[in-house]
Each structure stands twice: as C-alpha cells, then as structure tokens.
Amino acid sequence: MKLITDASVAEFNDLLTELRTLRTQVEERATRRLAGFNRHFDGGEISPSALNMAHYLALRQFDLRRLQERLARMGLSSLGRIEANVLPNLDAVIGLLGRALGEPGSDFAPYGDVGKRLLGKHTDDIFGPMDGEREVRIMVTLPSTAAEDYKLIKNLLRVGTNCVRINCAHDDETAWAAMIHNVRRASKETRRHCRVLMDLGGHKLRTGPLAEAPKILACKPKRDVYGRVVEPVEILLHNALAKNPPNPVDKGLIVSGEIFKLFKAGDVLNYTDTRGKPRTLRLIRHPSRNVWLAHCEKLAYLGDGVNATLVRGESEILGESTLSIITPSAVDLRVKVGDALLLSFGDEPAQPALRNAKGKIVTPARIGCGEEEVKNCLQPGDPVWFDDGKIGTVVEKIRKDGALLRVTQAKNNGSRLLSDKGINFPKTRLQLPPLSSKDLHDLDFVCRHADMVGFSFVESLEDLEFMLGQLDQRGASNLPVIAKIESDRAVRNLPDLILGGIGRHNLGVMIARGDLAVELGSVRLAEIQEEILWVCESAHVPVIWATQVLETMTKKGELSRPEFTDAAMSVRAECVMLNKGNYIVRTVEILADVLSRMQAHQRKKFSRLRALHW
C-alpha cells in the first residue's frame, strides 16, 4: 500500500536522513557532557533523568526552527514538546517516517509518558501528594503572626495551600517552631497535606540600618481652598504608667505622670512647639483604658519631651506632663542620578548627604552592607543595584571607608534608600562561602523540623556539594534541597548543578525572579525563566515559580490584569509561591481557581526551538 505520493518521497527521505543524523549527534554530544559525572550517581550509573537532560541540552545546541517547520508541514510532530522524552520522541518520528517510506524493519511506537511520570514522582517526593485534581502546588510565605495565628494557617490550608515557606532571615527558632506546630495541627484537622520549606537567609547582602532622625512629630491638618481646617490630625495619647507599653503607632505620644487619670473629653493640653508657637491638643474620646484620642487643629511640630499643661474649661489648670514621641523615625535618605553614594561595611548607620549653604554635596550619603567581604571583591566599573533594581549605581572608587558609588538610575525627584533592602552585585564574583555562619546554625533546626530546605544564592555544583555534606553531617541526607536560582552565574551553571545533584538527592529549583530581573534585566528574564522551565523538565526536576505572583492582590486586595496573566502562565511550573500579605487567604483562593482553569488549557508548553548556549 502506497502511503505517500511520489512528490513527497524525496522530502520524507531528506527529513529521515536529517533526523537520523541529528539523533546520532545528540547521543555523541550527550555522552561528552556526561563524562566525569558518573561519580555523582549511586553505583556510578547515570540515571534516566540525567541522561534525558543531557540529550535535551545536546539537542538544543542546534537551531531546529527550519526542521520544525518542515515536520509540521508534513503533518508530523514538530518536536515542540520533546523536553521530558528526547530520544523516544525522536525515535517515534523517525519510525513513522521509515514506515511511511516502506523501509524494511521500520517500526513506530508512541514515545509514552515516562518523563511525565518521573516528573510527577519527583514532585510528589518533594511537595507531597495532592489533595484534589489540581496538579500545580501553591506555596505561601508565612508572616511572623503565623506563630500565634492558628486560624490563618488553617484557612490557608482550607482554601488550597499545599506547602508553606518559612524565611529564616526573619523571626527565631521559637517562632519557627510555633509556626510548624500550627501547620502540622491544621494539616491533621483539615486532612490536607502541607509540607514546610525552611528557606535559609543566605549572606546578608542587604542595606544596613538608617540613623535616627530627630524626634519631631509634624502635625499638618487638612484645609479647604479657603484655608479652613476640614480634617484635624488625630493623635493617640498613651498612659506611661500602663503595664503594657504601646505598640509603635504613627502620630503617637506617651503622657508621663498621674495626669492621664484626670483626662476628660473637651480638655486641652497646651504646649509650645519647636518653632516657639503656642499649640493645643484637644481630648476627644477614650477608645481604650490607657489610650485617649486627641485632635490637633493647627500646624505644629512637636519635639520629644515637650512640656504640656492640662487645662479644663476656660482657665482651670489641672497639672503638667511631658509628652514623648513613641516611634523614632529614620532619616530620609534619598539619592538622585549623578549623586555619589558611599557603600560602607562597618556598623555605622546610614546617613543622608551633607550639603553646604549653596546645596552642594560636601559629604556623600552613606548606606551600609552586612557583608564586609564584599568590599574586597568589588572593582571600579562594577554595577551595584539596590531594592530590587529600583536604584542603580556603579563603583567609582574603592576607599578605606567603603566603595564610592555613582547613582545611574533613580526617580526624577530622587529615590529613597531604606534599611534591610536587597543589594545585587551582578558582575562581581563574590568570594563568599556557600552558607553563612547563621545559615549553618539555622540548618540544625531545619534538619530537625522542616520537610525541605531552601538554598539561597547557590551558584555552582561545588556549592550544592557543600550543602549536601552539611546535611549528611546532621543525619538529614534525605532532606530535599530547593536550589534558588538568583544570579547570572547560577543560570549559567544550572545544567552542571542539576546533573551533579539529581543522581543522589531530591532536588527542586526555585526561579527567584526578583533577583534574576536585577541580575539579568527584565527583558532577558522573560526568556531565561522559560529556558529554566524547559531544562528542569528535561531532568524531571520540579520548579517553583516565585516572586510577586498576584502581589497587588496579596498586599492590597486589588485585582491586577497583568498579574493575573503572569499567574496563569505559572501553571507550567510544579509549584507557585505567594508572598505574605493581608489578603493572602483570598489570594490563595483566586490562584487555586486560576490554576485549575488553566490546567484544562495548557500543560507545560509548546514552543519553537532556537539554539541555546548553556
């Protein structure tokens, strides 16, 4: 029986020859890539997942777009979904072409779903089994309040959370233990599986503390166009003699002495502000036992420790008190494009720039970094980014007191530098150990209590081997490791990192898109996150899609169409991570619905394949 026309025979023969040649080259290149990796596998035998990944990386050294178009034109597989089963997929197309040409001994067999099953097994091994039909897991970063708020965790599990993340950069072992206890309890009561990822904080590549500004409380009532006060400033007055100190609140004052007991609605506290202006606070109501609400109806600047007189009616003086400001404010450290900025590595708090009478900078602004070793790694010309790329700088000079930077990117009216914000050094080779001393201390707790450990700033196979050695020392060799891909170097070393790890350990990958966007640029990130997904699928390694997923919904309760598109695309990963926020329970509900709907439309991807350069 003739299966194809004479006109198609030549093209089918050409395709068959090209595919057979391609298959041979893929095997040869994969063999060369795997040379020396046998020692990373039990018994020295390369695993099927590692072999498939090597085949995929070899295949992607070729530009396959023209071949894809020809295959699709002939009604054959375009190889667009080849990641999980490379050689079986190629063999299926080769067998189909041979059979169509009537070659003796040609056989065709579907390539099956071995890769999908392996990826599913590895995903279950790390994140646990799923409750329900949704395949993609949802991970939630727990806030500090989760140590006490059991109801929050129970509600998170109830609406679809499958695993939680505890950031070891915050809180302490007591709080972590309480969070995990609540998770275990909620999992048991809701009968829903929930595993715990404890994320090591990594080296403190963050801005240091800001210096305190003078304690001044500025009160500026709202006025209409005629200058009349339409909304006074509300200030909470707290009793200094209360057993429990007040929480740090805006516009808050502490009232000293016994005078607080005399307060009545309508009374006033007369004082002189920092400009020598006589001003008044009027007592309005008593919302709780040790708190009074007062109104300020004129512009005033209260200094810390100002003396105030309690007056009732027209002139009855009841006593005096001292008003103290509760919350110390930090200095306002702003930088503009062209400004100098000193990155220091000592304990001194950050300071704004000092200017002369003409406004010229005499001493540049200073901000600290928690890792002193960074100074020895920096070179003039190295870019340095702050706060997820909001502020860009470049190193001009290395001085005894730090690195002098020049601001290259900021808002037109200046960008504010805050404490505890991330610092990125995308072009600097930082000579830092894989784990900090704090990480090593925290790892003791993690190994006893967590279901998986997050490895921040892992950049090489050597880093991973160090982590695995530390787990072995603690008797936790079976604890899954989530490698957080946060730098350009980590991206470039990802194939070796995976090939050297999956043969002996349960390994997952987190795409830390925030840091990667700073390291690579947002445009490059768009394609890199796709490539990471493909490479990990070829190795049957589960991926966590992280950073700012439905961030506006989580933080503000507001829907954002671009963020929903991003959330919909996250269905290609095995797990999606949400950050903490006041609306996190509702956000989990929405994300679970989005993922369930998208699951019916898409699994992983179908893409045209151009050459990669891993």
GIMOWO-V983680 format. One record per residue. RES is the residue in three letters. PSI is psi as a letter, one per 30 degrees, with the letter a starting at -180 (none if undefined). Layout:
# GIMOWO-V983680
RES_PSI, RES_PSI
This chain:
# GIMOWO-V983680
MET_k, LYS_j, LEU_f, ILE_l, THR_l, ASP_e, ALA_f, SER_f, VAL_e, ALA_e, GLU_e, PHE_e, ASN_e, ASP_e, LEU_e, LEU_e, THR_e, GLU_e, LEU_e, ARG_e, THR_e, LEU_e, ARG_e, THR_e, GLN_e, VAL_e, GLU_e, GLU_e, ARG_e, ALA_e, THR_e, ARG_e, ARG_e, LEU_f, ALA_k, GLY_f, PHE_f, ASN_e, ARG_f, HIS_g, PHE_k, ASP_k, GLY_g, GLY_g, GLU_k, ILE_k, SER_l, PRO_e, SER_e, ALA_e, LEU_e, ASN_e, MET_e, ALA_e, HIS_e, TYR_e, LEU_e, ALA_e, LEU_e, ARG_g, GLN_f, PHE_k, ASP_j, LEU_g, ARG_e, ARG_e, LEU_e, GLN_e, GLU_e, ARG_e, LEU_e, ALA_e, ARG_f, MET_g, GLY_g, LEU_l, SER_k, SER_g, LEU_g, GLY_f, ARG_h, ILE_f, GLU_e, ALA_f, ASN_i, VAL_d, LEU_e, PRO_e, ASN_e, LEU_e, ASP_e, ALA_e, VAL_e, ILE_e, GLY_e, LEU_e, LEU_e, GLY_e, ARG_e, ALA_e, LEU_f, GLY_g, GLU_k, PRO_k, GLY_f, SER_k, ASP_l, PHE_k, ALA_k, PRO_k, TYR_f, GLY_a, ASP_h, VAL_e, GLY_e, LYS_e, ARG_e, LEU_e, LEU_e, GLY_e, LYS_e, HIS_e, THR_e, ASP_e, ASP_e, ILE_e, PHE_f, GLY_l, PRO_l, MET_k, ASP_j, GLY_a, GLU_f, ARG_k, GLU_e, VAL_k, ARG_l, ILE_k, MET_k, VAL_k, THR_k, LEU_k, PRO_l, SER_e, THR_f, ALA_f, ALA_f, GLU_f, ASP_i, TYR_e, LYS_e, LEU_e, ILE_e, LYS_e, ASN_e, LEU_e, LEU_e, ARG_e, VAL_f, GLY_g, THR_k, ASN_f, CYS_l, VAL_l, ARG_k, ILE_k, ASN_j, CYS_f, ALA_f, HIS_l, ASP_a, ASP_a, GLU_e, THR_e, ALA_e, TRP_e, ALA_e, ALA_e, MET_e, ILE_e, HIS_e, ASN_e, VAL_e, ARG_e, ARG_e, ALA_e, SER_e, LYS_e, GLU_e, THR_f, ARG_h, ARG_k, HIS_k, CYS_j, ARG_l, VAL_k, LEU_k, MET_k, ASP_j, LEU_k, GLY_f, GLY_a, HIS_k, LYS_i, LEU_i, ARG_l, THR_k, GLY_a, PRO_l, LEU_k, ALA_l, GLU_k, ALA_l, PRO_k, LYS_j, ILE_k, LEU_j, ALA_k, CYS_j, LYS_j, PRO_l, LYS_k, ARG_l, ASP_a, VAL_f, TYR_g, GLY_g, ARG_k, VAL_k, VAL_f, GLU_j, PRO_l, VAL_k, GLU_k, ILE_k, LEU_k, LEU_k, HIS_k, ASN_j, ALA_f, LEU_g, ALA_k, LYS_e, ASN_k, PRO_l, PRO_l, ASN_l, PRO_j, VAL_l, ASP_k, LYS_h, GLY_k, LEU_k, ILE_k, VAL_k, SER_l, GLY_a, GLU_f, ILE_f, PHE_e, LYS_f, LEU_f, PHE_k, LYS_l, ALA_k, GLY_f, ASP_l, VAL_l, LEU_j, ASN_k, TYR_l, THR_k, ASP_a, THR_f, ARG_g, GLY_g, LYS_k, PRO_k, ARG_l, THR_k, LEU_k, ARG_k, LEU_k, ILE_e, ARG_l, HIS_i, PRO_f, SER_l, ARG_e, ASN_g, VAL_k, TRP_k, LEU_k, ALA_l, HIS_k, CYS_j, GLU_g, LYS_l, LEU_k, ALA_l, TYR_j, LEU_k, GLY_l, ASP_k, GLY_g, VAL_k, ASN_k, ALA_k, THR_k, LEU_k, VAL_k, ARG_k, GLY_b, GLU_e, SER_g, GLU_j, ILE_k, LEU_f, GLY_l, GLU_l, SER_l, THR_k, LEU_k, SER_k, ILE_k, ILE_e, THR_j, PRO_k, SER_l, ALA_l, VAL_l, ASP_j, LEU_j, ARG_k, VAL_k, LYS_l, VAL_k, GLY_f, ASP_l, ALA_k, LEU_k, LEU_k, LEU_j, SER_l, PHE_g, GLY_a, ASP_f, GLU_k, PRO_l, ALA_k, GLN_k, PRO_l, ALA_k, LEU_k, ARG_l, ASN_a, ALA_f, LYS_g, GLY_g, LYS_k, ILE_k, VAL_e, THR_k, PRO_l, ALA_l, ARG_k, ILE_k, GLY_l, CYS_k, GLY_f, GLU_j, GLU_f, GLU_f, VAL_e, LYS_e, ASN_f, CYS_f, LEU_k, GLN_k, PRO_k, GLY_f, ASP_k, PRO_k, VAL_k, TRP_k, PHE_k, ASP_i, ASP_h, GLY_g, LYS_e, ILE_k, GLY_k, THR_l, VAL_k, VAL_k, GLU_e, LYS_k, ILE_k, ARG_l, LYS_e, ASP_g, GLY_a, ALA_k, LEU_k, LEU_l, ARG_k, VAL_k, THR_f, GLN_k, ALA_l, LYS_l, ASN_e, ASN_g, GLY_k, SER_k, ARG_k, LEU_k, LEU_l, SER_l, ASP_h, LYS_k, GLY_k, ILE_k, ASN_k, PHE_i, PRO_f, LYS_g, THR_k, ARG_j, LEU_k, GLN_i, LEU_k, PRO_l, PRO_e, LEU_k, SER_l, SER_e, LYS_e, ASP_e, LEU_e, HIS_e, ASP_e, LEU_f, ASP_e, PHE_e, VAL_e, CYS_f, ARG_f, HIS_f, ALA_l, ASP_f, MET_l, VAL_k, GLY_k, PHE_j, SER_k, PHE_g, VAL_k, GLU_f, SER_l, LEU_e, GLU_e, ASP_e, LEU_e, GLU_e, PHE_e, MET_e, LEU_e, GLY_e, GLN_e, LEU_e, ASP_e, GLN_f, ARG_g, GLY_g, ALA_h, SER_f, ASN_g, LEU_j, PRO_k, VAL_k, ILE_j, ALA_j, LYS_j, ILE_j, GLU_f, SER_l, ASP_e, ARG_e, ALA_e, VAL_e, ARG_e, ASN_g, LEU_e, PRO_e, ASP_e, LEU_e, ILE_e, LEU_e, GLY_f, GLY_e, ILE_f, GLY_f, ARG_g, HIS_k, ASN_j, LEU_k, GLY_l, VAL_k, MET_k, ILE_j, ALA_i, ARG_f, GLY_e, ASP_e, LEU_e, ALA_e, VAL_e, GLU_e, LEU_f, GLY_k, SER_e, VAL_e, ARG_e, LEU_e, ALA_e, GLU_e, ILE_e, GLN_e, GLU_e, GLU_e, ILE_e, LEU_e, TRP_e, VAL_e, CYS_e, GLU_e, SER_f, ALA_g, HIS_h, VAL_k, PRO_k, VAL_k, ILE_k, TRP_j, ALA_l, THR_j, GLN_h, VAL_k, LEU_h, GLU_e, THR_e, MET_e, THR_e, LYS_e, LYS_f, GLY_g, GLU_k, LEU_k, SER_j, ARG_e, PRO_e, GLU_e, PHE_e, THR_e, ASP_e, ALA_e, ALA_e, MET_f, SER_f, VAL_f, ARG_f, ALA_l, GLU_f, CYS_k, VAL_k, MET_k, LEU_k, ASN_l, LYS_l, GLY_l, ASN_f, TYR_h, ILE_e, VAL_e, ARG_e, THR_e, VAL_e, GLU_e, ILE_e, LEU_e, ALA_e, ASP_e, VAL_e, LEU_e, SER_e, ARG_e, MET_f, GLN_f, ALA_f, HIS_f, GLN_k, ARG_k, LYS_b, LYS_l, PHE_j, SER_l, ARG_k, LEU_j, ARG_l, ALA_k, LEU_l, HIS_i, TRP_none
